[in-house]
Structures are given as C-alpha cells and as structure tokens.
Amino acid sequence: MDANYPSVKLEVKDLKGVLRTIHDREGVIDLVRMDCEGCEYSLLQLDEEHIKLSKQYIMEIHGCGTPLIDKMLQVGYNSKLILELNEWVKIYFFTRPVS
C-alpha cells in the first residue's frame, strides 16, 4: 500500500437497516434527507413498510427522477419539486398525509 494513501476501514450499512434502527431507537423519523450523489436510487429496493418509517423525505435526485417519484407516489407520499439545479439534478420534497 502506498504510504500516501493509508488503509481505511469503512462500515457499510444498507438504507433499510438504518431506517429500521433509527425508528426502533427514536420511535419516529420526521425527516430523511438524501443527498448522496446517485445513491437515492437505493430507495427503489425498499418495501412500503420501510419507506413509511419516515414522515418526510427531502431528496436530491440525479438523472431521471421518474422511478423515484413514481415509487413515492405509489407508497402514498405527495411530491413537490423544490429546486431544479440543472436538467439532471433536482431537489424534491415528499410528505405523507397524516392519518
């Protein structure tokens, strides 16, 4: 290994596990902020139960946002475009009506 680049150990956690852990510890998740340069698409792999652990999401979406927006609408969230940084980067706010 090059001395200029020391070895670093990283712990990788999946979104499903993180949401479940926080929800179980805190009892409620008010807001999830996702700004992870393309990793927001990991949300597509979650089931409805895990997505609904948070009341709201604010998400920077890179590329085509249609799959994420459609998923959030199917799960029962409302969608609002907050900011269009450029053609390929947009910020959306998703909120679930209080039941």
C-alpha positions in Angstrom: 0.0 0.0 0.0 1.2 3.5 -0.8 2.2 5.5 2.3 0.3 8.5 0.9 -3.0 6.5 0.9 -3.4 4.8 4.3 -5.7 1.9 4.6 -9.2 2.9 5.8 -11.9 0.6 7.1 -15.5 1.6 6.3 -18.7 0.2 7.7 -21.3 0.0 5.0 -24.9 -0.1 6.1 -28.0 -0.6 4.0 -30.8 2.0 3.9 -33.4 -0.5 5.2 -31.3 -1.3 8.3 -30.5 2.4 9.0 -34.2 3.4 8.8 -35.3 0.4 11.0 -32.6 1.1 13.6 -33.4 4.8 13.9 -37.1 4.2 14.0 -36.8 1.5 16.7 -34.5 3.7 18.8 -36.4 7.0 18.4 -39.9 5.8 17.8 -40.5 8.1 14.8 -38.5 9.5 11.9 -39.7 13.0 11.0 -37.4 13.7 8.0 -34.9 11.8 5.9 -32.5 14.0 3.9 -31.0 12.1 1.0 -28.1 13.9 -0.9 -25.9 11.0 -1.8 -24.9 11.6 -5.5 -27.0 8.8 -7.0 -27.4 6.6 -4.0 -31.0 7.8 -3.7 -32.0 5.1 -6.1 -31.4 2.5 -3.3 -34.8 3.6 -2.1 -36.3 1.7 -5.0 -35.2 -1.5 -3.4 -37.2 -0.8 -0.2 -40.7 -2.1 0.6 -43.6 0.2 1.5 -43.2 -0.7 5.2 -39.6 0.6 5.4 -40.2 3.7 3.3 -43.1 4.7 5.5 -40.9 4.7 8.6 -40.2 8.4 7.8 -42.9 11.0 7.6 -41.0 13.1 5.0 -38.1 12.9 2.7 -36.1 15.6 1.0 -34.1 14.2 -1.8 -31.5 15.5 -4.4 -32.3 13.3 -7.4 -29.6 12.8 -10.1 -30.7 11.8 -13.5 -34.2 10.7 -14.3 -36.3 11.1 -11.2 -39.4 9.4 -12.6 -38.8 6.0 -11.0 -38.2 7.5 -7.5 -41.2 9.9 -7.8 -43.5 7.1 -9.0 -42.4 4.8 -6.1 -43.0 7.6 -3.6 -46.4 8.3 -5.0 -47.4 4.6 -5.1 -46.4 4.4 -1.4 -48.7 7.3 -0.6 -46.4 10.4 -0.5 -47.1 13.7 -2.1 -44.3 15.1 -4.3 -43.1 18.7 -4.7 -40.3 19.9 -6.8 -38.3 22.3 -4.6 -35.3 23.3 -6.8 -34.1 22.5 -10.2 -30.3 22.9 -10.1 -30.0 21.8 -13.7 -31.5 19.4 -16.2 -30.1 16.4 -14.3 -30.2 17.4 -10.7 -33.4 18.3 -8.9 -34.5 18.5 -5.2 -37.8 17.1 -4.3 -39.8 17.1 -1.1 -42.0 14.1 -0.3 -44.5 14.1 2.5 -47.1 11.6 3.7 -50.5 12.9 4.7 -51.2 12.4 8.4 -53.6 9.6 9.0 
